[in-house]
Amino acid sequence: MKKIIVVKIVLLLNLVFLEGIVFAEEAAPPAMPAAAVRVLEVEERSVQQRQKAIGTLRAVSESEVAAREEGAILSVLVNEGQLVKQGDILVELDRRRLDAQLKEAKAAMATANSLIEQRQVESQRVEVDYEMKEGLYKQKAVSLRDFLDAEREKKVAVARLQSAKGSVEEIKSRIELLRVRLEDMTIKAPFNGSVIARHVEPGEWLTPGTAVVTMISSGAIEAWINLSERLVQATFESNDFLEIEVDALKKRFKSESIKMIHQVDTRSRTLKLIVQIKDRAALLSPGMSVTTWVPVGKQMTGLVVPDDALIRNQFGSFVFKAQPADKGHMAMQVPVQILFTFGGEAVIETDQVKAGDFIIVEGNERIFPNSPIEITKMKAKK
């Protein structure tokens, strides 16, 4: 009796198992939908290994604009943060005293010019008298004493004329100095820039050398880069420009000029690399942190991909290649060796990717190897 019961139970279980398989086959889930991703074409181009370096933006010029003359302030025409152009008026001083001195000097000039005319007439008359007495003396018609007196009068007249002319030149110099001083009573911007500090107010008495405003230049700015002393020679043997990325703006700017301060900081063993960049849109401010990639190796040809295409984990680094399939594309996981990175890009080495292949740069974090994908092609950033 027990054997019959066991056999029936086994047969019953087998039937249930077979029915479960059939049910499972009929209720199998549908195929995984294709994931939407964005891909970029792999480039092969001439590249150069670079090392990351950091620095800070500084103004090309920073100046405490100071008074050259003393006087009471009539008006201050700028405030902090205001943009000014070279020659714009910053501060006006009371110029009435100098105006009065200039009028006095001009009046003295008129008197001196009249005196010159008088001395010229006297000189001409004395010259005629001298020539006449010189002729008479040769004819022995006048005495030697009369001739010497005429000669003396001629010399005195010439000296008086020269003295009058000298007075005119002295007054001219005084007038020129007064005009310069009057110009300095209007304090102007020495360059294009912005006012970052205002130090005076109307009614104050200024003395020469007193700062009225502090200005920084605009239009161009300098990136001061901390550069390892080991990279000095490599820098000057490489490209003649650098790309500077301003961290806060996530924007890159090409260098206009590069120069080196050849003095090593004994603590950090670094030098200062000064890179000037244009700031036509006035986006940059002194004090912003910057990053650049300094050339340290020789030119080479390599496969270049965006940093966003790389996936790193404990097993290594890899990219997803968009591999053509029967229906669309699938994500093919490809291990790569990263040779070096620079400026948001990486140079990789692999025998499974070539120039012209498409790799996933957006959406690669949510797919699996051999997953179906729906691709959208992106254009490389210039």
C-alpha positions in Angstrom: 0.0 0.0 0.0 2.8 2.5 0.8 4.5 1.9 -2.5 1.4 2.8 -4.5 1.0 6.0 -2.6 4.6 7.1 -3.2 4.3 6.4 -7.0 1.1 8.5 -7.2 2.8 11.4 -5.4 5.8 11.3 -7.7 3.6 11.2 -10.8 1.6 14.1 -9.5 4.7 16.2 -8.8 6.0 15.5 -12.3 2.8 16.7 -13.8 2.8 19.8 -11.8 6.5 20.5 -12.8 5.7 20.0 -16.5 2.7 22.2 -16.3 4.8 24.9 -14.6 7.4 24.8 -17.4 4.7 25.2 -20.0 3.1 28.1 -18.0 6.5 29.7 -17.6 7.2 29.6 -21.3 3.9 31.1 -22.1 4.3 33.9 -19.5 8.0 34.8 -20.4 8.6 38.6 -20.2 9.0 40.6 -23.4 12.5 41.6 -24.7 14.3 44.5 -22.9 13.5 47.9 -24.6 16.4 49.8 -26.3 18.0 52.4 -24.1 18.4 55.9 -25.5 22.0 57.0 -25.6 24.1 59.7 -27.2 27.3 58.7 -29.1 30.3 60.5 -30.4 32.7 59.5 -33.2 36.2 58.4 -32.0 39.0 60.7 -33.3 42.5 59.8 -34.1 44.7 62.9 -34.0 48.1 64.3 -33.1 48.2 64.7 -29.3 50.7 65.5 -26.6 50.8 64.4 -23.0 50.0 67.2 -20.6 50.1 67.6 -16.9 47.4 69.5 -14.9 48.4 72.7 -13.3 46.3 75.2 -11.3 46.5 78.9 -10.7 44.6 82.1 -10.1 43.5 85.0 -12.2 45.1 88.4 -11.6 44.4 91.8 -13.2 47.0 92.9 -15.8 47.1 96.3 -14.1 46.0 97.3 -10.6 46.5 100.9 -9.6 45.8 103.3 -6.7 45.1 106.4 -8.7 46.5 109.3 -6.7 46.2 113.1 -6.8 49.1 115.1 -8.2 48.0 118.4 -6.9 46.6 119.7 -3.7 43.1 121.1 -3.5 39.5 120.7 -2.3 37.4 118.0 -3.9 34.5 119.4 -5.9 33.0 116.1 -7.1 33.7 112.3 -7.2 32.2 110.9 -10.4 32.6 107.2 -9.9 31.6 104.5 -7.5 32.7 101.0 -6.6 32.1 98.5 -9.4 31.8 101.1 -12.1 33.4 100.5 -15.5 35.5 103.3 -16.9 37.4 104.0 -20.0 40.9 105.6 -20.2 40.5 109.3 -19.9 37.2 109.3 -18.1 37.0 111.8 -15.2 37.2 110.3 -11.7 37.6 113.3 -9.4 37.5 117.1 -9.9 39.4 119.5 -7.7 38.8 123.2 -7.1 41.0 125.0 -9.7 40.2 128.6 -9.0 43.5 129.5 -7.4 45.4 128.1 -10.4 43.1 129.8 -12.8 43.9 133.1 -11.1 47.7 132.4 -11.3 47.3 131.6 -15.0 45.6 134.9 -15.7 48.3 136.7 -13.9 51.0 134.9 -15.9 49.2 135.7 -19.2 49.1 139.4 -18.2 52.8 139.3 -17.4 53.4 137.7 -20.8 51.6 140.6 -22.5 53.8 143.1 -20.6 57.0 141.2 -21.4 56.1 141.1 -25.1 55.6 144.9 -25.0 58.9 145.3 -23.4 60.6 143.2 -26.1 59.1 145.5 -28.8 60.5 148.5 -26.9 63.9 147.0 -26.5 64.0 146.1 -30.2 63.3 149.7 -31.2 66.0 150.9 -28.8 68.4 148.4 -30.2 67.7 149.4 -33.8 68.3 153.1 -32.9 71.5 152.4 -31.0 72.7 150.2 -33.9 72.2 153.0 -36.4 74.0 155.5 -34.1 76.9 153.0 -33.7 77.3 152.5 -37.4 77.2 156.3 -38.0 79.9 157.0 -35.4 82.0 154.1 -36.6 82.1 155.7 -40.0 82.8 159.1 -38.6 85.6 157.7 -36.4 87.3 156.2 -39.4 87.2 159.6 -41.0 88.5 161.1 -37.8 85.4 163.2 -37.5 84.5 162.1 -34.0 86.8 161.2 -31.1 87.6 157.7 -29.9 85.6 158.4 -26.7 82.4 159.1 -28.7 82.9 155.9 -30.7 83.5 153.8 -27.6 80.4 155.3 -26.0 78.3 154.3 -29.0 79.7 150.8 -28.9 78.9 150.5 -25.2 75.3 151.7 -25.8 74.9 149.1 -28.5 76.0 146.3 -26.2 73.7 147.5 -23.4 70.8 147.6 -25.9 71.5 144.1 -27.0 71.7 142.9 -23.4 68.4 144.6 -22.5 66.7 142.9 -25.5 68.1 139.5 -24.5 66.9 140.0 -21.0 63.4 140.9 -22.2 63.3 137.8 -24.3 64.5 135.7 -21.4 61.7 137.0 -19.3 59.2 136.0 -21.9 60.6 132.4 -22.0 60.4 132.3 -18.2 56.8 133.4 -18.3 56.0 130.8 -21.0 57.4 128.1 -18.9 55.4 129.2 -15.9 52.2 129.3 -18.0 53.0 125.8 -19.3 53.5 124.5 -15.8 50.2 126.1 -14.7 48.4 124.4 -17.5 49.8 121.1 -16.6 48.8 121.7 -13.0 45.3 122.7 -14.1 45.0 119.5 -16.1 46.0 117.5 -12.9 43.1 119.1 -11.0 40.9 116.8 -13.0 41.9 113.2 -12.1 41.3 110.8 -15.0 41.3 107.0 -15.4 44.8 105.9 -16.6 43.4 102.8 -18.4 40.2 100.9 -19.3 39.0 99.1 -16.2 36.7 99.1 -13.2 36.8 100.9 -9.9 37.1 98.4 -7.0 37.5 101.0 -4.2 36.7 104.6 -3.7 38.8 106.4 -1.0 37.6 110.1 -1.0 34.4 112.2 -0.8 33.5 115.7 -2.0 34.8 118.5 0.3 37.9 116.7 1.4 41.3 118.4 1.0 43.7 116.4 -1.1 47.5 116.5 -0.9 49.8 115.1 -3.7 50.0 111.4 -3.5 46.6 110.8 -1.8 44.8 107.8 -3.4 41.3 108.7 -4.7 40.3 105.3 -6.2 41.7 101.8 -6.8 41.3 100.4 -10.3 41.9 97.2 -12.1 42.3 96.9 -15.8 39.8 95.2 -18.1 39.9 93.7 -21.6 42.7 91.3 -20.7 43.6 89.3 -17.6 46.5 87.1 -16.5 46.4 83.6 -15.2 49.2 83.0 -12.7 49.9 79.3 -12.9 51.9 77.3 -10.3 54.3 75.2 -12.4 56.6 72.5 -11.2 60.2 73.3 -11.8 60.6 69.9 -13.7 58.2 71.2 -16.4 60.0 74.4 -17.3 61.9 73.1 -20.3 59.0 71.0 -21.6 56.8 74.1 -21.6 59.0 76.1 -23.8 59.7 73.3 -26.2 55.9 72.7 -26.8 53.0 74.5 -28.2 53.0 78.3 -28.3 49.6 78.5 -26.6 47.8 77.0 -23.6 44.1 76.5 -22.9 43.0 78.0 -19.6 39.8 76.7 -18.0 38.1 79.0 -15.5 36.7 76.6 -12.9 33.7 78.8 -11.8 32.5 79.4 -15.4 33.4 76.0 -16.9 34.7 77.9 -19.9 38.0 77.7 -21.7 40.1 80.5 -23.1 43.2 80.4 -25.3 46.3 82.2 -24.2 47.5 85.4 -25.9 51.0 85.3 -24.5 53.0 83.3 -22.1 55.9 84.3 -19.9 57.8 82.8 -17.1 59.1 84.2 -13.8 62.5 82.5 -13.5 62.5 82.2 -9.7 61.7 78.9 -7.9 59.8 79.0 -4.7 62.0 77.1 -2.2 59.0 75.7 -0.3 56.8 74.4 -3.1 59.5 74.0 -5.7 57.3 75.8 -8.3 57.7 78.7 -10.6 55.1 81.2 -11.8 53.8 80.9 -15.4 52.0 84.0 -16.4 49.4 83.5 -19.2 47.6 86.5 -20.6 44.1 85.9 -22.0 41.5 88.1 -23.6 38.3 89.0 -21.6 36.3 90.8 -24.3 33.0 90.0 -22.6 34.1 91.0 -19.1 33.3 87.6 -17.7 36.5 87.1 -15.7 37.4 88.5 -12.3 40.7 88.5 -10.4 40.9 85.8 -7.8 39.1 83.1 -9.8 40.7 79.7 -9.8 41.9 78.3 -13.1 43.2 75.0 -14.5 45.5 74.3 -17.5 47.3 71.4 -19.0 51.0 71.9 -19.6 52.7 69.9 -22.3 55.2 67.4 -20.9 55.8 64.9 -23.6 56.4 64.5 -27.3 53.7 64.7 -30.0 52.1 61.4 -30.8 49.1 60.0 -32.7 46.3 58.6 -30.5 42.7 57.8 -30.1 40.9 60.7 -28.4 37.6 60.3 -26.5 35.7 62.5 -24.1 36.2 61.8 -20.4 32.5 61.2 -20.1 32.8 58.1 -22.3 35.1 56.4 -19.7 33.8 54.2 -17.0 36.2 53.2 -14.2 35.8 50.6 -11.6 37.9 48.1 -9.5 38.4 45.9 -12.6 39.8 48.7 -14.8 38.6 51.2 -17.4 36.3 50.6 -20.3 34.0 52.3 -22.8 30.8 51.2 -24.5 31.0 51.0 -28.2 27.8 51.3 -30.3 28.0 48.0 -32.2 25.6 47.5 -35.2 23.1 44.6 -34.6 20.2 42.9 -36.4 17.8 45.5 -35.1 19.6 48.8 -34.5 22.6 48.7 -32.1 23.9 47.1 -29.0 26.3 48.3 -26.3 29.6 46.5 -26.6 31.8 46.8 -23.5 35.5 47.4 -24.5 38.3 47.5 -22.0 40.8 50.3 -22.6 44.1 51.6 -21.3 44.1 55.3 -20.5 47.4 56.8 -21.6 46.7 60.3 -20.3 43.9 62.9 -19.9 43.8 66.6 -20.6 41.1 69.3 -20.8 38.1 66.9 -20.6 39.5 64.4 -23.0 41.5 61.2 -22.8 43.9 59.4 -25.0 43.2 55.6 -25.0 44.8 52.5 -26.3 42.8 49.4 -27.3 42.6 47.0 -30.3 38.8 46.9 -30.3 38.1 50.6 -31.1 39.3 52.5 -34.1 38.9 56.0 -35.5 35.3 56.5 -36.9 33.7 54.1 -34.3 30.9 55.5 -32.2 31.2 55.3 -28.4 28.6 56.2 -25.8 29.1 59.4 -23.9 25.7 60.0 -22.4 23.6 57.2 -20.9 26.5 54.8 -20.5 26.0 54.7 -16.7 22.6 52.9 -17.0 23.3 50.2 -19.5 24.8 46.7 -19.5 27.0 44.8 -21.9 25.1 43.8 -25.0 22.1 45.9 -24.1 20.0 47.1 -27.1 20.5 50.8 -27.6 19.0 53.6 -29.6 21.7 56.1 -30.6 21.8 59.8 -31.2 24.9 61.1 -32.8 26.6 64.2 -31.3 29.0 66.7 -32.8 32.5 67.0 -31.4 33.1 70.3 -29.5 35.6 72.6 -31.3 
